Amino acid sequence: MEDQQKDITIYDIARKLDLSPATVSRGLKDHPAIKKETRKRIKDAAMKMGYQNNLFASNLRTKKTNTIGIIVPRLNSYFMSSVISGMESVVNARGYNLIISQSQEAFEKEIVSANTMFNSRVDGLLVSLAYDTQNIDHYEVLLKKKIPVIFFDRVVDHPRCTNIVIDNAKAGYDAVHHLLEQGCKRIVYIGGNLKRNVYADRLKGYKLALAESGIPFDESLVIINTLNEQGGQDAAQKILEMKQKPDGIFAANDSSAVACMQEMKAAGIRIPTDIAVVGFNNDPISRIIEPNLTTINYPGYEMGEIAATTLINAINSAPGSTINTLVLRHQLIVRESSLRR
């Protein structure tokens, strides 16, 4: 019974195969000095005997864990799962492992996640901030240890961190400019917490497009909520209660846009005839809803690849100047939900 619980070591494998422990160690690391057949014998024996490579011991020697941390607001969005897929493809190819944590849109939970990542000795950290994150003091402990931190999508300016974003102000402008071209004059903006760059910048773009067309900004047409399905339904109720109905809606993500559309259609609103709608992210749901949703294509997978590549390069290079911001290209995809002309 005791034997089963004892960890198998390279010495046990060496005894079993009548080889030196140094040969076994090299064989397990695929050292070219060890014959191919011997390497196979060593690996087969290691597998049968239940040998676990002691990464922790070798990590103490190299002071690296080959682990990258990711903190995201939530995992249940198509956009975020695309970003993580992009990250994973790069990270795995470069021999790193991932630890993923979600803040569930809570500042306090984000602080706990950052501490967990620090205690897990991650070599670098990729972060998209929670809705209500007030400051980023909780990342200072990592930065002091020269552990690179990269912010993506929901970012904050920090002299030692790189931000990876799209031009959200331009994307917001493009969405609203399109609605104005379709003849809309009273446009609602459905956005998330304005502490976050993505929603504040999309609102900035909305205001700019209106100003350019000589339409005064109306605070009562801005609806700020959680941007999930419930948020979309709540926004629709507010719109249906407006004395003067809008003729256009720009929602800062597709899930809230779709939920809002469904609620309004159920109330007899015709889309796009009565109200034209534009979403954001180009989620698969945008091609399922009838009419198909006009949206902004946000290259999530590419953002993940670039964020992971930038982080690994930062881990492997000497500390020096940091690229402050990398901006990816977005694209307006026009579908039936907004076409009034």
KEKE-3310 file (N, C-alpha, C; in steps of 0.2 Angstrom, whole numbers, plus 5000, padded with zeros to 4 digits):
npx = (5004:5010:5019:5012:5008:5020:5030:5035:5052:5066:5076:5070:5065:5077:5083:5074:5076:5089:5099:5108:5104:5106:5105:5092:5086:5090:5084:5070:5069:5071:5084:5096:5108:5104:5100:5086:5078:5081:5076:5063:5060:5063:5053:5041:5042:5042:5029:5021:5025:5020:5026:5028:5033:5043:5039:5039:5051:5061:5057:5060:5074:5076:5068:5057:5040:5034:5021:5007:4996:4978:4966:4949:4934:4922:4918:4908:4906:4905:4915:4925:4928:4934:4945:4952:4955:4963:4974:4978:4982:4994:5001:5002:5010:5022:5026:5020:5009:4992:4983:4967:4956:4941:4934:4921:4915:4918:4927:4933:4934:4943:4954:4957:4960:4971:4980:4981:4986:4999:5004:5004:5015:5016:5023:5019:5006:4989:4976:4959:4949:4937:4920:4918:4931:4941:4955:4972:4980:4982:4990:5003:5011:5015:5021:5032:5040:5045:5036:5028:5013:4999:4986:4971:4957:4947:4955:4968:4978:4995:5011:5020:5014:5007:4994:4981:4970:4955:4950:4939:4932:4931:4925:4912:4908:4908:4897:4886:4886:4883:4869:4864:4866:4856:4845:4841:4837:4835:4844:4847:4859:4865:4875:4889:4896:4903:4916:4924:4935:4931:4917:4915:4923:4915:4904:4909:4912:4899:4893:4901:4898:4885:4886:4893:4883:4875:4866:4859:4866:4857:4855:4845:4844:4854:4857:4863:4869:4870:4873:4870:4858:4847:4849:4847:4834:4829:4832:4825:4812:4813:4814:4802:4794:4796:4791:4793:4797:4813:4822:4833:4845:4860:4869:4881:4885:4882:4874:4865:4859:4852:4843:4836:4830:4822:4813:4807:4801:4792:4783:4778:4785:4793:4807:4819:4811:4803:4812:4830:4843:4860:4873:4887:4902:4901:4895:4890:4877:4872:4869:4859:4847:4832:4827:4844:4858:4866:4883:4898:4913:4924:4940:4942:4950:4962:4966:4968:4979:4989:4990:4995:5007:5014:5015:5023:5035:5039:5041:5053:5062:5074:5071:5064:5060:5042:5029:5016:5002:4993:4984:4971:4962:4945:4928:4914:4900:4887:4870:4853:4846:4848:4845:4837:4836)
npy = (4994:5006:5008:5011:5024:5031:5043:5041:5041:5047:5038:5026:5023:5021:5011:5000:4999:4997:5008:5023:5036:5049:5047:5043:5055:5063:5057:5058:5072:5072:5072:5074:5067:5054:5039:5036:5025:5021:5032:5031:5019:5023:5033:5025:5017:5026:5031:5019:5017:5027:5040:5057:5072:5082:5097:5108:5107:5109:5121:5129:5130:5136:5148:5151:5147:5144:5147:5156:5169:5173:5185:5188:5197:5189:5172:5168:5174:5175:5183:5184:5170:5168:5176:5170:5158:5162:5166:5154:5146:5152:5152:5138:5134:5140:5133:5136:5136:5139:5148:5152:5165:5171:5187:5190:5202:5210:5221:5218:5204:5203:5208:5198:5188:5193:5192:5178:5174:5180:5173:5160:5161:5166:5169:5179:5191:5192:5204:5208:5221:5222:5228:5237:5241:5251:5255:5251:5246:5233:5226:5230:5223:5212:5219:5225:5214:5213:5206:5204:5213:5214:5223:5220:5223:5229:5241:5251:5265:5264:5267:5256:5245:5237:5241:5232:5235:5240:5254:5261:5272:5276:5265:5266:5278:5275:5265:5274:5284:5276:5273:5286:5289:5281:5288:5290:5300:5301:5293:5279:5275:5260:5256:5250:5251:5266:5269:5260:5260:5254:5256:5270:5276:5271:5278:5291:5291:5290:5302:5311:5308:5312:5325:5329:5328:5338:5336:5338:5332:5321:5317:5308:5298:5289:5274:5265:5250:5232:5226:5212:5199:5202:5215:5220:5217:5226:5238:5239:5240:5252:5260:5257:5264:5277:5293:5300:5290:5282:5281:5274:5262:5260:5247:5242:5229:5213:5204:5211:5219:5210:5204:5216:5219:5207:5209:5221:5218:5209:5218:5223:5232:5236:5231:5235:5246:5254:5256:5256:5245:5243:5232:5226:5217:5206:5193:5175:5175:5186:5183:5175:5180:5187:5202:5199:5205:5221:5225:5228:5221:5213:5208:5196:5183:5186:5197:5190:5182:5191:5198:5187:5184:5196:5197:5185:5189:5200:5193:5186:5195:5208:5219:5235:5248:5250:5246:5256:5256:5245:5245:5237:5232:5236:5233:5238:5228:5227:5223:5217:5223:5236:5242:5255:5261)
npz = (5000:5004:4994:4983:4986:4986:4978:4961:4956:4946:4949:4952:4939:4933:4940:4936:4922:4922:4919:4920:4932:4926:4913:4911:4915:4905:4894:4897:4894:4881:4876:4863:4863:4868:4863:4851:4853:4866:4872:4870:4877:4890:4891:4890:4901:4911:4910:4912:4925:4932:4933:4938:4931:4940:4940:4948:4956:4945:4941:4952:4951:4938:4940:4934:4929:4918:4916:4912:4917:4915:4917:4916:4914:4912:4907:4899:4886:4869:4862:4872:4874:4861:4861:4871:4865:4855:4862:4868:4858:4854:4866:4870:4859:4861:4873:4885:4900:4904:4916:4921:4926:4932:4935:4937:4935:4946:4956:4969:4968:4957:4963:4972:4962:4956:4966:4968:4956:4957:4968:4962:4955:4942:4925:4918:4915:4908:4906:4907:4912:4926:4926:4937:4942:4951:4953:4949:4958:4963:4954:4956:4964:4956:4945:4952:4954:4942:4933:4918:4914:4904:4897:4889:4878:4889:4896:4905:4907:4909:4913:4913:4906:4892:4881:4873:4860:4851:4840:4849:4849:4836:4831:4837:4831:4818:4818:4822:4813:4801:4805:4804:4791:4786:4788:4802:4816:4829:4840:4851:4863:4870:4883:4893:4909:4912:4917:4911:4897:4885:4884:4887:4876:4865:4867:4866:4852:4847:4851:4843:4830:4830:4833:4821:4812:4816:4826:4842:4857:4868:4884:4889:4880:4882:4888:4902:4907:4912:4900:4897:4892:4900:4902:4889:4888:4898:4893:4881:4887:4893:4881:4875:4883:4881:4877:4865:4853:4849:4833:4830:4836:4844:4851:4863:4863:4855:4862:4870:4861:4853:4862:4865:4853:4851:4862:4858:4845:4849:4855:4844:4837:4822:4814:4802:4800:4809:4820:4818:4820:4827:4832:4842:4841:4832:4836:4834:4836:4830:4817:4817:4823:4817:4809:4802:4811:4810:4814:4823:4818:4829:4831:4840:4841:4835:4843:4855:4850:4847:4860:4868:4861:4862:4876:4879:4872:4880:4892:4889:4886:4890:4903:4898:4887:4885:4874:4872:4867:4857:4842:4835:4820:4816:4809:4801:4799:4788:4789:4788:4799:4800:4788:4781:4769)
capx = (5000:5014:5023:5007:5008:5026:5031:5040:5057:5070:5080:5066:5065:5084:5084:5070:5079:5097:5102:5110:5099:5107:5103:5085:5084:5091:5079:5064:5070:5072:5091:5098:5113:5102:5097:5079:5075:5082:5072:5056:5060:5062:5046:5036:5043:5039:5021:5018:5026:5016:5031:5026:5039:5043:5040:5040:5058:5065:5055:5064:5081:5076:5065:5052:5035:5031:5014:5004:4989:4973:4960:4944:4928:4918:4920:4902:4904:4908:4920:4930:4931:4938:4951:4956:4957:4969:4980:4980:4986:5001:5004:5004:5015:5028:5028:5018:5003:4988:4979:4962:4952:4936:4933:4914:4913:4918:4933:4935:4936:4949:4960:4959:4963:4978:4985:4981:4991:5006:5006:5005:5021:5015:5028:5016:4998:4985:4970:4954:4947:4930:4916:4919:4938:4943:4962:4975:4986:4983:4995:5009:5015:5018:5026:5038:5044:5046:5032:5025:5006:4997:4979:4967:4950:4946:4962:4969:4984:5000:5018:5024:5010:5005:4987:4979:4963:4953:4949:4932:4928:4930:4920:4906:4907:4906:4890:4881:4886:4879:4862:4862:4865:4850:4840:4839:4839:4835:4847:4848:4865:4865:4882:4891:4899:4908:4923:4928:4937:4927:4910:4916:4925:4910:4899:4912:4911:4892:4893:4905:4894:4879:4888:4895:4877:4871:4860:4861:4866:4852:4857:4840:4844:4859:4855:4869:4867:4875:4874:4868:4852:4842:4851:4844:4827:4827:4833:4819:4806:4814:4813:4795:4790:4798:4785:4795:4801:4819:4822:4839:4848:4867:4871:4888:4887:4877:4869:4860:4856:4847:4838:4832:4826:4817:4807:4803:4797:4786:4778:4775:4790:4796:4815:4822:4806:4802:4819:4835:4848:4867:4876:4894:4906:4900:4894:4886:4869:4870:4867:4853:4842:4829:4832:4851:4860:4872:4887:4905:4917:4929:4944:4944:4955:4968:4968:4971:4986:4994:4991:5000:5014:5017:5017:5029:5041:5041:5044:5059:5067:5077:5066:5066:5054:5036:5025:5010:4996:4993:4977:4968:4957:4938:4925:4907:4896:4880:4865:4846:4843:4848:4845:4831:4836)
capy = (5000:5012:5009:5015:5031:5034:5046:5038:5045:5045:5033:5020:5021:5019:5004:4996:4999:4996:5014:5028:5041:5055:5045:5043:5062:5066:5053:5061:5078:5071:5075:5071:5062:5048:5035:5037:5019:5022:5038:5028:5014:5027:5036:5020:5014:5032:5031:5013:5017:5033:5045:5063:5076:5087:5104:5113:5107:5112:5129:5133:5131:5141:5154:5152:5142:5143:5148:5163:5170:5177:5187:5191:5198:5183:5168:5166:5178:5173:5187:5182:5164:5169:5179:5165:5153:5165:5166:5147:5144:5155:5150:5131:5133:5142:5129:5139:5133:5144:5148:5157:5166:5177:5192:5190:5209:5213:5224:5214:5197:5204:5209:5191:5184:5195:5189:5171:5174:5181:5167:5154:5162:5166:5172:5185:5191:5195:5206:5213:5224:5221:5234:5242:5241:5258:5257:5244:5245:5226:5223:5233:5218:5209:5224:5226:5208:5212:5201:5209:5213:5217:5224:5219:5225:5234:5243:5257:5268:5263:5267:5250:5240:5238:5240:5230:5237:5242:5261:5260:5279:5276:5260:5269:5283:5271:5263:5279:5287:5272:5274:5293:5288:5278:5293:5290:5306:5300:5287:5277:5271:5256:5254:5247:5255:5271:5268:5256:5263:5252:5259:5277:5277:5270:5284:5297:5290:5291:5309:5314:5307:5316:5332:5331:5329:5344:5333:5339:5326:5320:5312:5304:5293:5285:5269:5261:5244:5226:5223:5205:5198:5206:5222:5222:5218:5232:5244:5239:5242:5260:5263:5257:5269:5284:5297:5301:5284:5283:5278:5270:5260:5257:5244:5241:5222:5210:5200:5216:5221:5205:5204:5222:5218:5202:5212:5226:5214:5206:5223:5226:5237:5234:5232:5241:5251:5259:5257:5252:5243:5241:5229:5226:5211:5201:5186:5171:5177:5192:5180:5170:5184:5190:5202:5198:5211:5225:5224:5229:5215:5214:5202:5193:5178:5190:5201:5185:5180:5197:5199:5182:5185:5202:5195:5181:5193:5204:5189:5184:5201:5212:5225:5241:5252:5246:5249:5258:5254:5242:5246:5232:5235:5234:5233:5238:5223:5230:5218:5220:5226:5243:5245:5258:5264)
capz = (5000:5004:4988:4978:4987:4985:4971:4957:4954:4940:4951:4951:4932:4931:4942:4932:4916:4922:4916:4925:4933:4922:4906:4912:4916:4898:4890:4898:4891:4873:4874:4857:4865:4870:4857:4850:4855:4873:4874:4870:4883:4896:4892:4891:4908:4915:4909:4916:4932:4934:4935:4936:4930:4945:4937:4953:4957:4940:4941:4957:4948:4933:4943:4929:4930:4911:4916:4910:4920:4912:4921:4912:4917:4912:4902:4895:4880:4863:4861:4877:4872:4855:4863:4875:4860:4851:4867:4869:4852:4854:4872:4869:4854:4864:4878:4892:4902:4906:4922:4919:4932:4930:4941:4937:4934:4952:4958:4974:4965:4953:4967:4974:4956:4955:4971:4967:4950:4960:4972:4958:4952:4934:4922:4915:4916:4903:4910:4904:4918:4928:4926:4942:4944:4953:4952:4947:4963:4965:4950:4957:4967:4950:4942:4956:4953:4935:4930:4914:4914:4898:4897:4882:4877:4894:4898:4908:4905:4915:4910:4912:4904:4885:4880:4866:4859:4844:4841:4851:4847:4829:4830:4839:4826:4812:4819:4822:4806:4797:4806:4802:4784:4785:4790:4809:4819:4837:4841:4858:4864:4875:4884:4899:4914:4908:4920:4906:4891:4879:4883:4887:4870:4860:4868:4863:4845:4846:4852:4838:4824:4831:4832:4814:4808:4819:4831:4849:4862:4872:4889:4890:4875:4884:4893:4904:4911:4912:4893:4895:4890:4905:4901:4883:4889:4902:4888:4877:4891:4893:4874:4873:4888:4879:4874:4858:4851:4844:4826:4829:4842:4844:4857:4863:4862:4851:4866:4873:4855:4851:4867:4865:4847:4852:4866:4854:4840:4853:4857:4838:4833:4816:4813:4804:4797:4814:4823:4815:4826:4826:4838:4842:4842:4827:4838:4829:4837:4825:4810:4819:4824:4811:4803:4804:4815:4808:4819:4822:4819:4833:4830:4846:4841:4833:4849:4859:4848:4848:4867:4871:4858:4865:4883:4879:4870:4886:4897:4887:4884:4896:4905:4894:4885:4884:4869:4876:4864:4850:4840:4830:4815:4817:4803:4801:4794:4787:4788:4787:4805:4800:4781:4779:4763)
cpx = (5004:5017:5018:5007:5014:5027:5036:5046:5061:5075:5077:5066:5072:5086:5080:5073:5086:5100:5104:5105:5100:5105:5095:5082:5084:5086:5072:5064:5071:5079:5093:5104:5111:5098:5089:5076:5075:5077:5065:5055:5059:5055:5041:5036:5040:5032:5018:5019:5023:5021:5028:5032:5038:5044:5042:5048:5062:5063:5059:5071:5081:5072:5059:5047:5032:5024:5012:4997:4985:4968:4955:4938:4923:4919:4914:4901:4908:4915:4926:4933:4935:4945:4955:4959:4963:4975:4982:4984:4993:5005:5007:5010:5022:5030:5026:5011:4999:4984:4974:4958:4947:4934:4925:4912:4914:4926:4936:4938:4942:4955:4962:4962:4970:4983:4986:4987:4998:5008:5007:5011:5021:5021:5026:5009:4995:4978:4966:4950:4939:4927:4918:4926:4940:4950:4965:4981:4987:4988:5002:5014:5019:5023:5032:5043:5046:5042:5028:5017:5004:4989:4976:4960:4948:4952:4962:4976:4989:5007:5022:5020:5008:4997:4985:4972:4961:4951:4941:4928:4927:4925:4913:4904:4904:4898:4885:4881:4882:4871:4860:4861:4859:4844:4838:4842:4839:4837:4849:4855:4864:4872:4883:4894:4904:4915:4927:4929:4933:4920:4910:4918:4920:4905:4902:4911:4904:4891:4896:4901:4888:4881:4890:4889:4872:4865:4863:4861:4861:4853:4851:4840:4850:4857:4861:4867:4872:4876:4873:4861:4847:4843:4847:4837:4825:4827:4827:4813:4807:4812:4805:4791:4792:4792:4787:4800:4808:4818:4828:4841:4855:4868:4878:4890:4881:4872:4863:4856:4850:4842:4833:4827:4820:4811:4803:4799:4791:4781:4776:4779:4793:4803:4817:4817:4805:4808:4824:4840:4855:4870:4884:4897:4906:4899:4890:4879:4867:4867:4861:4847:4839:4826:4839:4854:4866:4876:4894:4909:4923:4934:4947:4950:4962:4970:4971:4978:4991:4995:4996:5007:5018:5020:5023:5036:5043:5044:5051:5064:5069:5072:5068:5060:5048:5032:5018:5004:4997:4985:4976:4963:4950:4935:4917:4904:4889:4875:4858:4843:4843:4847:4838:4830:4839)
cpy = (5006:5013:5013:5022:5035:5037:5042:5043:5043:5039:5026:5018:5018:5012:4999:4994:4997:5002:5018:5033:5047:5053:5045:5051:5065:5063:5056:5068:5078:5074:5071:5066:5055:5045:5036:5031:5019:5027:5035:5023:5018:5030:5031:5018:5020:5032:5025:5014:5023:5039:5052:5068:5082:5094:5109:5113:5111:5120:5133:5134:5137:5148:5155:5146:5140:5143:5155:5163:5174:5179:5191:5192:5193:5179:5166:5170:5175:5176:5185:5175:5164:5171:5174:5160:5155:5165:5159:5144:5146:5152:5143:5130:5135:5138:5132:5135:5140:5143:5154:5158:5172:5181:5193:5198:5213:5215:5219:5207:5198:5205:5202:5187:5186:5192:5182:5170:5175:5175:5161:5155:5163:5170:5179:5185:5195:5197:5210:5215:5223:5228:5239:5243:5249:5260:5250:5243:5237:5223:5225:5228:5213:5213:5225:5220:5207:5207:5205:5208:5217:5217:5223:5221:5231:5235:5249:5259:5267:5263:5261:5244:5242:5237:5237:5231:5238:5250:5261:5267:5279:5271:5263:5274:5280:5268:5268:5283:5283:5273:5281:5293:5285:5282:5293:5297:5306:5293:5285:5274:5267:5254:5251:5253:5260:5272:5265:5260:5261:5256:5267:5279:5277:5276:5290:5297:5292:5299:5313:5313:5311:5323:5334:5332:5335:5342:5334:5333:5326:5315:5307:5298:5288:5280:5265:5256:5238:5223:5216:5205:5202:5213:5224:5222:5224:5238:5244:5241:5250:5263:5263:5262:5276:5287:5298:5295:5286:5280:5274:5268:5258:5254:5242:5234:5219:5206:5205:5218:5216:5204:5210:5221:5213:5205:5217:5223:5211:5211:5226:5231:5233:5236:5230:5247:5256:5261:5253:5251:5241:5238:5230:5219:5206:5194:5182:5173:5182:5189:5176:5174:5187:5197:5201:5205:5214:5225:5227:5223:5217:5208:5199:5188:5181:5194:5196:5183:5185:5198:5194:5183:5191:5201:5191:5184:5197:5199:5187:5189:5205:5218:5231:5245:5248:5250:5250:5255:5250:5242:5241:5235:5232:5235:5233:5233:5225:5224:5221:5224:5234:5247:5248:5261:5259)
cpz = (5000:4998:4983:4979:4986:4978:4968:4955:4948:4942:4951:4944:4930:4934:4938:4926:4915:4918:4922:4926:4928:4915:4906:4912:4909:4893:4890:4895:4884:4871:4868:4858:4867:4864:4857:4854:4863:4876:4875:4876:4889:4897:4893:4898:4912:4916:4913:4923:4936:4937:4933:4936:4936:4943:4942:4955:4952:4939:4946:4955:4943:4935:4938:4930:4923:4911:4915:4913:4915:4917:4917:4916:4918:4906:4897:4889:4874:4861:4866:4875:4866:4857:4867:4870:4856:4856:4868:4864:4852:4860:4872:4864:4857:4871:4885:4893:4904:4912:4921:4925:4929:4936:4942:4938:4941:4954:4963:4972:4960:4957:4970:4968:4955:4960:4970:4961:4953:4964:4968:4954:4944:4932:4919:4916:4910:4907:4906:4911:4919:4927:4931:4945:4945:4951:4950:4952:4964:4960:4951:4960:4961:4947:4945:4955:4946:4931:4925:4914:4907:4898:4890:4883:4882:4897:4902:4907:4911:4911:4908:4909:4896:4885:4873:4865:4852:4845:4842:4849:4840:4827:4831:4834:4820:4812:4819:4816:4801:4798:4804:4794:4782:4786:4797:4812:4827:4839:4849:4858:4871:4877:4891:4903:4911:4911:4915:4899:4885:4878:4883:4880:4864:4861:4865:4855:4843:4846:4846:4831:4824:4829:4825:4810:4811:4823:4838:4853:4867:4877:4890:4885:4877:4890:4895:4908:4910:4905:4892:4893:4894:4903:4894:4884:4893:4897:4884:4880:4891:4887:4873:4878:4886:4875:4866:4857:4847:4838:4825:4836:4840:4851:4857:4864:4859:4856:4868:4867:4853:4856:4867:4858:4848:4856:4862:4849:4843:4854:4850:4834:4827:4815:4806:4802:4803:4818:4820:4821:4823:4833:4838:4844:4836:4830:4834:4830:4832:4819:4811:4820:4817:4813:4806:4806:4812:4814:4818:4823:4823:4833:4836:4846:4839:4839:4854:4857:4849:4855:4870:4868:4861:4873:4883:4877:4876:4891:4896:4885:4890:4897:4901:4893:4883:4878:4873:4874:4858:4848:4834:4826:4816:4810:4804:4796:4794:4785:4788:4793:4804:4793:4780:4773:4757)
residu = (MET:GLU:ASP:GLN:GLN:LYS:ASP:ILE:THR:ILE:TYR:ASP:ILE:ALA:ARG:LYS:LEU:ASP:LEU:SER:PRO:ALA:THR:VAL:SER:ARG:GLY:LEU:LYS:ASP:HIS:PRO:ALA:ILE:LYS:LYS:GLU:THR:ARG:LYS:ARG:ILE:LYS:ASP:ALA:ALA:MET:LYS:MET:GLY:TYR:GLN:ASN:ASN:LEU:PHE:ALA:SER:ASN:LEU:ARG:THR:LYS:LYS:THR:ASN:THR:ILE:GLY:ILE:ILE:VAL:PRO:ARG:LEU:ASN:SER:TYR:PHE:MET:SER:SER:VAL:ILE:SER:GLY:MET:GLU:SER:VAL:VAL:ASN:ALA:ARG:GLY:TYR:ASN:LEU:ILE:ILE:SER:GLN:SER:GLN:GLU:ALA:PHE:GLU:LYS:GLU:ILE:VAL:SER:ALA:ASN:THR:MET:PHE:ASN:SER:ARG:VAL:ASP:GLY:LEU:LEU:VAL:SER:LEU:ALA:TYR:ASP:THR:GLN:ASN:ILE:ASP:HIS:TYR:GLU:VAL:LEU:LEU:LYS:LYS:LYS:ILE:PRO:VAL:ILE:PHE:PHE:ASP:ARG:VAL:VAL:ASP:HIS:PRO:ARG:CYS:THR:ASN:ILE:VAL:ILE:ASP:ASN:ALA:LYS:ALA:GLY:TYR:ASP:ALA:VAL:HIS:HIS:LEU:LEU:GLU:GLN:GLY:CYS:LYS:ARG:ILE:VAL:TYR:ILE:GLY:GLY:ASN:LEU:LYS:ARG:ASN:VAL:TYR:ALA:ASP:ARG:LEU:LYS:GLY:TYR:LYS:LEU:ALA:LEU:ALA:GLU:SER:GLY:ILE:PRO:PHE:ASP:GLU:SER:LEU:VAL:ILE:ILE:ASN:THR:LEU:ASN:GLU:GLN:GLY:GLY:GLN:ASP:ALA:ALA:GLN:LYS:ILE:LEU:GLU:MET:LYS:GLN:LYS:PRO:ASP:GLY:ILE:PHE:ALA:ALA:ASN:ASP:SER:SER:ALA:VAL:ALA:CYS:MET:GLN:GLU:MET:LYS:ALA:ALA:GLY:ILE:ARG:ILE:PRO:THR:ASP:ILE:ALA:VAL:VAL:GLY:PHE:ASN:ASN:ASP:PRO:ILE:SER:ARG:ILE:ILE:GLU:PRO:ASN:LEU:THR:THR:ILE:ASN:TYR:PRO:GLY:TYR:GLU:MET:GLY:GLU:ILE:ALA:ALA:THR:THR:LEU:ILE:ASN:ALA:ILE:ASN:SER:ALA:PRO:GLY:SER:THR:ILE:ASN:THR:LEU:VAL:LEU:ARG:HIS:GLN:LEU:ILE:VAL:ARG:GLU:SER:SER:LEU:ARG:ARG)
# end
